[in-house]
């Protein structure tokens, strides 16, 4: 219900209005894709009052895809099973476009070790991970061995000149935290996104806040000169 009210508010809000959303996924039909305000690029559905990802096909993004310079995303995530023998991730992101984004994720390495750790990484054109414009200033316990069937609270927060991420227990106990200082050409604005690849995982109690409007894909498209035929 909260997400439905959010969608209605977005339609009537000015372009630079702050973004605030809480969603516990209790207001969607069982077995359905989450509707407004979400846009699913992969296999995402609601099951037993939680958001469930099959880990294939892409991210879950907001239809409100405005970019902000101040963004915080939190969610409770439980990993249930894995697919394949390669790299696997589940977490939260701040997305500008497919070649410019950050994510904070629980990671499982490829077979045979399938090592578990926590990362805060950036995508730059043609490269992953990339630290262009980013300097790591905190990297606590990034090799934390997270476990299947155990709920964790993840958070990612972008502020001017800095991005931070936390892997926590649901009571707030910090298991790992990472901070990067940012300068150009680091990604320094974007919109919230939920990410899952090659893992099956449940998401619940998503909280999003964003402010300091930085534009939108629609504005950029309108500014492009017309194609000459």
LUMVEX-995838 format. One record per atom (N, C-alpha, C): residue in three letters; x, y, z. Coordinates in steps of 0.001 Angstrom, whole numbers, padded with zeros to 6 digits, always signed. Layout:
// residues N
ALAXYZ;...
This chain:
// residues 229
UNK+000817-001202+000000;UNK+000000+000000+000000;UNK+000855+001257+000000;UNK+001943+001256+000832;UNK+002815+002423+000865;UNK+003417+002698-000504;UNK+003799+001647-001215;UNK+004385+001828-002534;UNK+003377+002398-003510;UNK+002102+001990-003421;UNK+001060+002518-004300;UNK+000847+004005-004031;UNK+000843+004390-002764;UNK+000712+005800-002429;UNK+001898+006588-002943;UNK+003092+006002-002867;UNK+004284+006644-003398;UNK+004137+006908-004892;UNK+003658+005921-005662;UNK+003510+006078-007108;UNK+002568+007224-007435;UNK+001464+007339-006704;UNK+000530+008431-006944;UNK+001169+009769-006643;UNK+001985+009818-005579;UNK+002640+011079-005221;UNK+003645+011501-006276;UNK+004365+010542-006845;UNK+005363+010865-007863;UNK+004736+011538-009072;UNK+003565+011057-009474;UNK+002907+011600-010659;UNK+002566+013084-010503;UNK+002339+013527-009263;UNK+001950+014909-009039;UNK+003086+015775-008516;UNK+004281+015203-008324;UNK+005388+015933-007726;UNK+006198+016671-008771;UNK+006833+017798-008406;UNK+007744+018475-009336;UNK+008973+017612-009584;UNK+009682+017837-010704;UNK+010809+016958-011057;UNK+011901+016894-009998;UNK+012113+017981-009248;UNK+013193+017988-008268;UNK+012734+017626-006861;UNK+011528+017082-006714;UNK+011025+016689-005400;UNK+011851+015528-004844;UNK+012117+015520-003537;UNK+012833+014388-002936;UNK+012058+013083-003124;UNK+012762+011994-003001;UNK+012195+010663-003174;UNK+012227+009938-001830;UNK+011079+009437-001396;UNK+010990+008665-000157;UNK+010068+007478-000391;UNK+010541+006284-000072;UNK+009775+005068-000313;UNK+010080+004033+000758;UNK+009025+003398+001255;UNK+009147+002211+002094;UNK+008242+001143+001504;UNK+008766-000064+001346;UNK+007959-001131+000754;UNK+008286-002446+001450;UNK+007256-003057+002071;UNK+007432-004384+002665;UNK+006800-005472+001799;UNK+006309-005099+000621;UNK+005806-006016-000406;UNK+004578-006811+000056;UNK+003863-006275+001035;UNK+002650-006935+001505;UNK+001426-006555+000683;UNK+001542-005552-000181;UNK+000377-005066-000910;UNK+000248-005577-002330;UNK+001033-006587-002700;UNK+000999-007119-004057;UNK+000382-008516-004072;UNK-000152-008905-005208;UNK-000750-010229-005340;UNK+000327-011311-005262;UNK+000000-012412-004602;UNK+000919-013545-004492;UNK+001288-014074-005873;UNK+002589-014220-006100;UNK+003088-014761-007358;UNK+003198-013768-008485;UNK+002829-012506-008243;UNK+002866-011489-009298;UNK+004184-010722-009255;UNK+004532-010105-010387;UNK+005620-009142-010382;UNK+005201-007935-009551;UNK+006136-007313-008830;UNK+005771-006077-008147;UNK+005402-005013-009173;UNK+004303-004330-008945;UNK+003872-003290-009881;UNK+004457-001947-009506;UNK+003653-000890-009703;UNK+004118+000426-009316;UNK+004589+000404-007855;UNK+005742+001017-007580;UNK+006533+001899-008441;UNK+007706+001206-009113;UNK+007689-000128-009193;UNK+008849-000883-009642;UNK+008780-001234-011129;UNK+009970-001472-011702;UNK+010094-001962-013075;UNK+011094-003108-013057;UNK+010631-004322-013373;UNK+011467-005516-013297;UNK+012144-005783-014633;UNK+013479-005888-014616;UNK+014228-006261-015813;UNK+014486-007760-015883;UNK+014239-008470-014801;UNK+014452-009908-014769;UNK+013272-010608-014113;UNK+013538-011778-013521;UNK+012484-012569-012885;UNK+012386-012189-011413;UNK+011478-011277-011122;UNK+011193-010824-009765;UNK+009692-011027-009504;UNK+009360-011599-008363;UNK+007954-011785-008022;UNK+007770-011711-006520;UNK+006517-011555-006109;UNK+006176-011487-004693;UNK+005719-012862-004230;UNK+006326-013314-003132;UNK+006011-014641-002602;UNK+006025-014581-001078;UNK+004929-014974-000461;UNK+004818-014977+001006;UNK+005126-013609+001597;UNK+004667-012566+000922;UNK+004831-011221+001439;UNK+006228-010650+001336;UNK+007089-011291+000546;UNK+008447-010799+000322;UNK+008714-010728-001178;UNK+009699-009919-001547;UNK+010121-009839-002938;UNK+011149-010928-003194;UNK+010912-011733-004218;UNK+011770-012883-004498;UNK+012413-012722-005866;UNK+013738-012879-005914;UNK+014462-012825-007180;UNK+014992-014204-007528;UNK+014798-014593-008787;UNK+015389-015839-009282;UNK+016838-015655-009716;UNK+017317-014407-009712;UNK+018719-014157-010026;UNK+019064-014221-011487;UNK+018058-014045-012363;UNK+018322-014061-013800;UNK+017594-012888-014458;UNK+018206-012334-015485;UNK+017510-011387-016345;UNK+017705-009913-016057;UNK+018199-009550-014867;UNK+018435-008134-014640;UNK+017935-007636-013301;UNK+018019-006316-013130;UNK+017761-005654-011859;UNK+016283-005318-011684;UNK+015956-004865-010480;UNK+014649-004271-010197;UNK+014886-002785-009955;UNK+014276-001965-010808;UNK+014488-000524-010750;UNK+013173+000188-010471;UNK+013271+001448-010096;UNK+012090+002280-009942;UNK+011692+002873-011281;UNK+010391+002958-011527;UNK+009926+003668-012723;UNK+010285+005150-012646;UNK+010335+005669-011443;UNK+010846+007018-011223;UNK+012369+006935-011258;UNK+012951+007177-012438;UNK+014381+006952-012631;UNK+015204+008239-012573;UNK+014715+009228-011829;UNK+015474+010460-011665;UNK+016799+010184-010945;UNK+017801+011010-011241;UNK+019102+010906-010596;UNK+019184+011898-009435;UNK+019809+011447-008354;UNK+020019+012277-007176;UNK+021468+012175-006715;UNK+021941+013245-006059;UNK+023316+013258-005526;UNK+023379+012719-004104;UNK+022240+012684-003434;UNK+022155+012109-002088;UNK+021136+010964-002140;UNK+021624+009756-001936;UNK+020764+008568-002056;UNK+021122+007590-000943;UNK+020099+007048-000297;UNK+020308+005952+000647;UNK+019288+004857+000345;UNK+019771+003628+000259;UNK+018920+002462+000003;UNK+019244+001412+001055;UNK+018205+000841+001665;UNK+018362-000235+002647;UNK+017389-001363+002308;UNK+017775-002583+002650;UNK+016871-003724+002487;UNK+017361-004884+003340;UNK+016423-005726+003741;UNK+016766-006990+004385;UNK+016801-008064+003309;UNK+017912-008780+003216;UNK+018133-009738+002129;UNK+018514-011096+002722;UNK+017858-012144+002222;UNK+018160-013520+002616;UNK+018460-014318+001360;UNK+019653-014880+001266;UNK+020034-015698+000116;UNK+019592-017135+000365;UNK+018904-017715-000627;UNK+018358-019062-000459;UNK+019148-020137-001206;UNK+019527-019876-002463;UNK+020260-020889-003231;UNK+020999-020211-004375;UNK+021823-021003-005067;UNK+022643-020438-006140;UNK+022429-021195-007438;UNK+022845-020543-008536;UNK+022810-021153-009868;UNK+024188-021011-010507;UNK+024661-022059-011126;UNK+025875-021975-011915;UNK+027140-022064-011084;UNK+028263-021910-011782;UNK+029582-022092-011162;UNK+030424-020815-011186;UNK+029865-019710-011693;UNK+030630-018469-011815;UNK+030367-017511-010672;UNK+030629-016225-010931;UNK+030407-015187-009937;UNK+028914-014983-009680;UNK+028581-014679-008420;UNK+027184-014474-008027;UNK+027122-013278-007084;UNK+026079-012446-007227;UNK+025957-011273-006355;UNK+024496-011024-005991;UNK+024305-010368-004841;UNK+022990-009864-004471;UNK+023206-008622-003617;UNK+022444-007557-003902;UNK+022632-006347-003126;UNK+021829-005174-003644;UNK+022369-003992-003417;UNK+021706-002723-003701;UNK+022615-001862-004551;UNK+022010-000974-005369;UNK+022838-000147-006221;UNK+022330+001275-006362;UNK+023191+002111-006926;UNK+022856+003473-007327;UNK+023246+003580-008795;UNK+022229+003721-009647;UNK+022347+003480-011086;UNK+022165+004788-011850;UNK+023186+005143-012640;UNK+023068+006285-013549;UNK+022714+005804-014960;UNK+023477+004852-015444;UNK+023167+004170-016705;UNK+023951+002867-016703;UNK+023775+001999-017728;UNK+024420+000687-017663;UNK+025941+000711-017580;UNK+026574+001842-017919;UNK+028027+001949-017853;UNK+028505+002807-016688;UNK+027584+003291-015858;UNK+027947+004155-014733;UNK+027040+003835-013544;UNK+027535+003044-012597;UNK+026748+002760-011406;UNK+027651+002210-010302;UNK+027095+002204-009078;UNK+027709+001559-007924;UNK+026811+000420-007449;UNK+027431-000580-006834;UNK+026613-001509-006057;UNK+027339-001930-004792;UNK+026542-002218-003755;UNK+027006-002840-002517;UNK+026400-004227-002486;UNK+027230-005258-002421;UNK+026699-006606-002637;UNK+027413-007656-001801;UNK+026623-008670-001418;UNK+027202-009922-000965;UNK+027588-010710-002220;UNK+028800-011222-002209;UNK+029359-011868-003400;UNK+029746-013303-003063;UNK+029475-014197-004025;UNK+030005-015554-003950;UNK+030902-015770-005158;UNK+032154-016173-004910;UNK+033094-016411-005980;UNK+032808-017690-006733;UNK+033531-017881-007824;UNK+033295-019075-008651;UNK+033774-020356-007971;UNK+033297-021484-008504;UNK+033765-022789-008051;UNK+035273-022899-008310;UNK+036026-023679-007559;UNK+035526-024593-006516;UNK+035417-023957-005125;UNK+036032-022778-004910;UNK+036094-022230-003546;UNK+034776-021603-003114;UNK+034077-020909-004054;UNK+032811-020220-003751;UNK+032976-019316-002521;UNK+034067-018545-002524;UNK+034385-017657-001406;UNK+033329-016569-001253;UNK+032954-016246-000016;UNK+031971-015210+000280;UNK+032677-013944+000764;UNK+032200-012781+000306;UNK+032713-011504+000793;UNK+031708-010405+000483;UNK+032023-009193+000948;UNK+031171-008021+000766;UNK+031959-006987-000024;UNK+031291-006336-000995;UNK+031999-005368-001830;UNK+031163-004120-002072;UNK+031867-003020-002349;UNK+031283-001773-002827;UNK+032076-001389-004066;UNK+031497-001636-005243;UNK+032240-001478-006490;UNK+031495-000601-007486;UNK+032266-000068-008417;UNK+031790+000887-009405;UNK+031968+000327-010817;UNK+030997+000634-011664;UNK+031111+000357-013099;UNK+031449+001644-013823;UNK+032494+001576-014651;UNK+032837+002644-015580;UNK+032858+002039-016980;UNK+032753+002859-018026;UNK+032592+002309-019380;UNK+033586+001198-019717;UNK+033037+000003-019936;UNK+033826-001144-020349;UNK+034634-001810-019259;UNK+034504-001373-017993;UNK+035353-001919-016934;UNK+034565-002156-015652;UNK+034840-003326-015060;UNK+034260-003689-013755;UNK+035232-004613-013035;UNK+035616-004322-011800;UNK+035323-003070-011097;UNK+036260-001964-011543;UNK+035888-000721-011252;UNK+036702+000436-011612;UNK+036724+001397-010425;UNK+037905+001927-010115;UNK+038035+002864-009003;UNK+038353+004273-009497;UNK+037978+004592-010734;UNK+038222+005924-011275;UNK+037581+006970-010363;UNK+038381+007873-009836;UNK+037868+008932-008982;UNK+037476+008484-007593;UNK+037723+007229-007234;UNK+037341+006702-005921;UNK+038589+006289-005141;UNK+038664+006706-003885;UNK+039756+006333-002994;UNK+039165+005638-001777;UNK+039586+004408-001524;UNK+039063+003655-000391;UNK+039652+004196+000909;UNK+038773+004569+001859;UNK+039246+005082+003144;UNK+038805+004207+004317;UNK+037803+003346+004113;UNK+037400+002359+005113;UNK+037091+001059+004389;UNK+037634-000049+004896;UNK+037329-001375+004340;UNK+037419-002380+005484;UNK+036367-002425+006291;UNK+036362-003256+007492;UNK+035720-004612+007226;UNK+036488-005672+007437;UNK+035970-007045+007429;UNK+035253-007379+006124;UNK+035825-006941+004997;UNK+035163-007179+003707;UNK+035126-008663+003335;UNK+035957-009473+003961;UNK+035935-010912+003708;UNK+034950-011665+004571;UNK+033964-010948+005126;UNK+032988-011598+006003;UNK+032280-012735+005266;UNK+032220-013900+005914;UNK+031644-015110+005316;UNK+030138-015154+005584;UNK+029390-014385+004815;UNK+027929-014381+004978;UNK+027369-015773+004681;UNK+026186-016037+005207;UNK+025618-017383+005152;UNK+024274-017410+004426;UNK+023999-018538+003791;UNK+022685-018785+003204;UNK+021627-018904+004313;UNK+020373-018600+003944;UNK+019212-018761+004835;UNK+019332-017924+006106;UNK+020087-016839+006034;UNK+020264-015935+007177;UNK+019966-014517+006704;UNK+019041-013795+007342;UNK+018727-012450+006885;UNK+019795-011436+007297;UNK+020167-010579+006356;UNK+021101-009485+006613;UNK+020453-008169+006183;UNK+020846-007117+006859;UNK+020422-005769+006478;UNK+021566-005123+005723;UNK+021322-004749+004447;UNK+022308-004060+003629;UNK+021897-002608+003449;UNK+022895-001731+003354;UNK+022634-000324+003090;UNK+023745+000240+002223;UNK+023364+001152+001329;UNK+024320+001911+000526;UNK+023893+003367+000590;UNK+024860+004265+000738;UNK+024535+005682+000889;UNK+025531+006530+000108;UNK+025005+007339-000790;UNK+025804+008283-001573;UNK+025561+009692-001050;UNK+026655+010410-000778;UNK+026622+011814-000404;UNK+027654+012534-001268;UNK+027550+013843-001412;UNK+028572+014547-002192;UNK+029981+014233-001679;UNK+030809+013687-002559;UNK+032193+013385-002222;UNK+032425+012079-001507;UNK+031381+011254-001300;UNK+031573+010031-000527;UNK+030477+009019-000815;UNK+030848+007732-000782;UNK+029867+006658-000845;UNK+030238+005626+000212;UNK+029200+005090+000897;UNK+029408+004150+001991;UNK+028469+002956+001837;UNK+028882+001831+002412;UNK+028039+000630+002381;UNK+028240-000157+003660;UNK+027158-000824+004081;UNK+027180-001621+005304;UNK+026518-002975+005061;UNK+027096-004007+005658;UNK+026472-005323+005777;UNK+026247-005545+007265;UNK+024979-005705+007659;UNK+024625-005743+009070;UNK+023718-006920+009382;UNK+023683-007282+010662;UNK+022623-008144+011156;UNK+021335-007322+011223;UNK+020209-007992+011338;UNK+018941-007256+011375;UNK+018784-006436+012655;UNK+019611-006689+013679;UNK+019570-005863+014890;UNK+020511-004666+014801;UNK+021158-004482+013651;UNK+022044-003340+013450;UNK+023517-003621+013688;UNK+023879-004803+014164;UNK+025288-005153+014352;UNK+026011-005148+013013;UNK+027085-004375+012906;UNK+027803-004231+011639;UNK+028769-005405+011460;UNK+028636-006108+010341;UNK+029559-007189+009992;UNK+030663-006709+009054;UNK+030347-005763+008198;UNK+031355-005197+007295;UNK+030903-003805+006890;UNK+031866-002906+006660;UNK+031545-001572+006163;UNK+032671-001072+005277;UNK+032285-000284+004278;UNK+033229+000220+003280;UNK+032881+001676+002993;UNK+033907+002522+002872;UNK+033722+003920+002492;UNK+034747+004290+001435;UNK+034289+004965+000384;UNK+035172+005518-000642;UNK+034980+007028-000703;UNK+036082+007764-000818;UNK+036019+009196-001108;UNK+035940+009360-002630;UNK+035097+010299-003107;UNK+034822+010429-004537;UNK+035237+011791-005081;UNK+035856+011757-006255;UNK+036097+012944-007066;UNK+035810+012545-008513;UNK+035763+013516-009427;UNK+035582+013180-010833;UNK+036709+012258-011293;UNK+036439+011247-012133;UNK+035177+010984-012847;UNK+034299+009916-012185;UNK+034359+009749-010892;UNK+033536+008740-010221;UNK+032048+009025-010431;UNK+031258+007977-010396;UNK+029803+008119-010457;UNK+029343+008802-009168;UNK+028669+009948-009305;UNK+028298+010733-008127;UNK+026822+011122-008126;UNK+026018+010448-008928;UNK+024568+010587-008839;UNK+023932+009352-009465;UNK+022649+009153-009177;UNK+021966+008002-009752;UNK+020624+007777-009083;UNK+020009+006652-009417;UNK+018713+006267-008870;UNK+018841+004890-008221;UNK+017993+004586-007231;UNK+018108+003316-006500;UNK+017787+002105-007373;UNK+018431+000992-007060;UNK+018194-000252-007786;UNK+018455-001427-006848;UNK+017710-002516-007043;UNK+017951-003777-006344;UNK+018587-004735-007341;UNK+019618-005482-006907;UNK+020387-006311-007825;UNK+020475-007751-007329;UNK+020427-008690-008274;UNK+020587-010098-007934;UNK+020972-010863-009197;UNK+022064-011611-009130;UNK+022521-012359-010295;UNK+023073-013711-009857;UNK+022493-014776-010392;UNK+022900-016165-010160;UNK+022692-016630-008726;UNK+021924-015861-007955;UNK+021482-016279-006629;UNK+019973-016133-006552;UNK+019319-017004-005810;UNK+017912-016801-005486;UNK+017856-016197-004091;UNK+017133-015071-003966;UNK+017165-014327-002715;UNK+015839-013631-002468;UNK+015559-013397-001188;UNK+014374-012652-000770;UNK+014795-011261-000298;UNK+014015-010248-000705;UNK+014197-008871-000263;UNK+012968-008460+000533;UNK+013177-007705+001604;UNK+012055-007230+002397;UNK+012419-005889+003027;UNK+011381-005153+003425;UNK+011536-003894+004171;UNK+012531-002955+003497;UNK+012276-002660+002232;UNK+013113-001723+001481;UNK+012786-000300+001911;UNK+013830+000480+002178;UNK+013689+001890+002529;UNK+014603+002693+001613;UNK+014018+003687+000941;UNK+014764+004517-000001;UNK+014519+005980+000317;UNK+015580+006768+000337;UNK+015452+008219+000423;UNK+016474+008835-000528;UNK+016064+009909-001205;UNK+016954+010558-002166;UNK+016593+012031-002283;UNK+017609+012862-002428;UNK+017401+014301-002579;UNK+018578+014887-003347;UNK+018563+016190-003543;UNK+019566+016905-004330;UNK+019520+016412-005785;UNK+018457+016796-006443;UNK+018138+016354-007803;UNK+019271+016676-008773;UNK+019616+015691-009633;UNK+020724+015854-010581;UNK+020300+015684-012031;UNK+019004+015527-012307;UNK+018553+015344-013678;UNK+017861+014009-013857;UNK+017603+013670-015127;UNK+016924+012415-015439;UNK+017280+011992-016851;UNK+017111+010706-017182;UNK+017338+010262-018558;UNK+016449+011002-019558;UNK+015228+011326-019141;UNK+014313+012030-020047;UNK+014837+013418-020391;UNK+015399+014120-019411;UNK+015953+015440-019688;UNK+017122+015366-020653;UNK+017994+014386-020462;UNK+019139+014228-021364;UNK+018662+013946-022782;UNK+017650+013085-022916;UNK+017125+012766-024249;UNK+016551+014010-024923;UNK+015883+014863-024160;UNK+015293+016078-024724;UNK+016353+017092-025159;UNK+017538+017034-024511;UNK+018591+017987-024827;UNK+019396+017589-026064;UNK+019276+016321-026487;UNK+020034+015888-027657;UNK+019503+016568-028921;UNK+020407+016951-029834;UNK+019935+017570-031087;UNK+019190+016566-031936;UNK+018243+017012-032732;UNK+017501+016076-033599;UNK+018422+015419-034616;UNK+018073+014187-034957;UNK+018854+013439-035940;UNK+018607+014016-037331;UNK+019680+014307-038031;UNK+019574+014830-039389;UNK+019446+013664-040381;UNK+018400+013707-041202;UNK+018160+012634-042180;UNK+018575+013105-043563;
